Amino acid sequence: MSGLRGAAVAVALATLLGFARTLAYDFVWDDALLIQRSQRLQQWTSLPAVLTSHFWSEVHEGSHYYRPLVSLSFFLDMQAWGINPLGFHLTNLFAHLATALAVLALARRLTGSVLAAAVAAVAFALHPIHTESVTFVSGRTDVLATLFFLLALLGYVRWRQEGGPLAFAGSLVAFFLGLAAKEVAVTLPLILVLYDRLVGPKERMARDFVRALMRYAAYGGVIARYLGIRMDALGALVESDPGTWGTFLTRVLTTTKIVATYAWLTLVPFPANPYYVIVPVQWPPPMDWWVATIGLAVLVILTLWAAWRTSMLGFAALWFWVTLIPSVGVNLLPVPTAIMAERFLYLPSVGYCLLLGMGVQRVLGGGRTLGADQLRPAPALGLTALLLGFVLLTLWRNEPWKDHYSLYSYMVEMSPQSDLPHVNLALVHLPRGEVLEAYAHFKRGAEIAPQNPRALVGLGLTETMLGNKEGGLKHALEGARHAPNNPNVLAFLAQLYLLREEPEHAVTVYEESLRLFPDQAHATILFARALGRVGRTEDAEVTLARAHSLIRPGTGEAALLDRVTAEVMGPRAPTQARAALERYVARLRALPEPTRAEKADLIDAERQLAVLVGGVR
């Protein structure tokens, strides 16, 4: 037992070594929509809606994802930590540690070797392919699903080995929670079958076969219950998506290459890519497809050989392929786009780490304990080098996820021919006053995807800021034509009208944008500005009050609210306007490295404040 405790300590230290720095990271990418801008996560009265809506419901995007456990974890983090990203990253870190400890427990149960279990768990804790799942707050879907997947399997294994109804009941509950975290947990019954056939107590009689079916039927009942709840929440089992990204043959060829890429990344997790661009493979396929397919065939043959030669190794190898099925199988369906992400390897990598632990235990020559005097020096040095490489690579791969600018800059570097990284990076430059940089990336995004509404409307807005008002309006209107019901696109168009000093048009477009998505804080603030400029001061005041309920103190939107409040309230309530402008000026003065735009805005705000101070006196 002391050896197992020591292994657990090693796993904890490895997890901290690999991911402790992520506690200082910010929210990035989907976190902004799912967490930072969420209104439901702030109010206990919204908890039923959090648990009974699809994953993206609050941002009014269609989705077939139903992950109430993840949404609940966001909700609890918000209640405990507020909007502080440290608390959310801490939850991810602890969840990853718990999953690594579950790998330790499972490997110990399967092999009886503390050494094999320790190697498997430490490798899992440090594996560089896990950076996206752990450092990206919204990536915790795979972490939580894998954690409860492993707990369900551990409960099943314990019940099969020792009996007891509580272990079996706990396994079923954990399985349901795994499904509630992410749909990939549905592969658990297949893993149970593999365990019974390759690793668990042997069953040869006909009555044993019937008992096995009854066991599996219980897990089938959990799936049926989950699907019923999912149907109630979503109204359908899957989203009805029009169109498909390729013919069936193209989907098969492309998916084959994706599977091969996943296998390669598990073995050689370099370089990192937060956003893979899937290039459909047409017939006849190019040479790189044949190379990838041959490599994939070799790995499949090795897996079958391992299952025939040694059942334990076969179980670990088959784990990888079986649990990968949902993530790659979806690309065979007639859906609009193919998807690939490194976080999808979190659950399959358990099989690789189990395989590594078993293999290392055999090569090192150690017994079932961690006695260093029993280990062969050369293989031990090789293992040390591998784990050290894991540490260094993990630390390097974590860095792009520290903030929006780092992430999208790295995306542009790794996937320069994709429009999404360019548009997202432009949206980071824009609030920083870096209009030329934003314009360049919006322009590149529109060149890559000429019908991308966000790229077009962003291009139009930045062109207007740079003085090309007619060209800017043309591009923005074109973007709005491609997405007439997208509230974010309409909000950009309305902002453009404000820049053109056409507040009447801005009011009309903001009204439609906020009708589609009422909880847009930034758009609500600028809507108040537009109302003030057309003389609807009372409506502007009501809108400012609404904006107050949507923003959080200390944010950029809070500063913008102070700026607009001073503008709208100046003539009617100069004291209130002065207080708002004083807060705004104080914030600008406190900035350690203000941008050019912020410096210019500070000069203008100080001038306006001087006028207000004189007027109030």
Buried (B, 14 or more C-beta within 10 A) or exposed (E): EEBBEBBBEBBBEBBBBBBEBBBEBBBBBBBBBBBBBBEBBBBEEBBEEBBBBBBBBBBBEEBBBBBBBBBBBBBBBBBEBEBEBEBBBBBBBEBBBBBBBBBBBBBBBBBEBBBBBBBBBBBBBBBBBBBBBBBBBBBBBBBBBBBBBBBBBBBBBBBBEEEEEEBBEBBBBBBBBBBBBBBBBBBBBBBBBBBBBBBBEEBEEEEEEEEBEEBBEBBEEBBEEBBEBBEEBBEEEEEEEEEBBBEEEBBBBBBBBBBBBBBBBBEEBEEBBBBBBBEEBBEEBEEEBEEBBEBBEEBBEEBEEBBEEBBBBBBBBBBBBBBBBBBBEBBEEEBEEBBBBBBBBBBBBBBBBBBBBBBBBBBBEBEBBBEEEEBEEEBBEBBEEBBEBBBEBBBBBBBBBBBBBBBBBBBBEBBEEBBBBBBBBBBBBBBBBBBEBBBBBBBBBBEBBEEBBBBBBBBBBBBBBBEBBEBBBBBBBBBBEBBEEBBBBBBBBBBBBBBBEBBEBBBBBBBBBBEBBBBBBBBBBBBBBBBBBBEBBEBBBEBBEBBBEBBEEEEEBBBBBBBBBBBBBBEEBBEBBBBBBBBBBEBBEEEEEBBEBBEEBBEEBBEBBEBBEEEEE
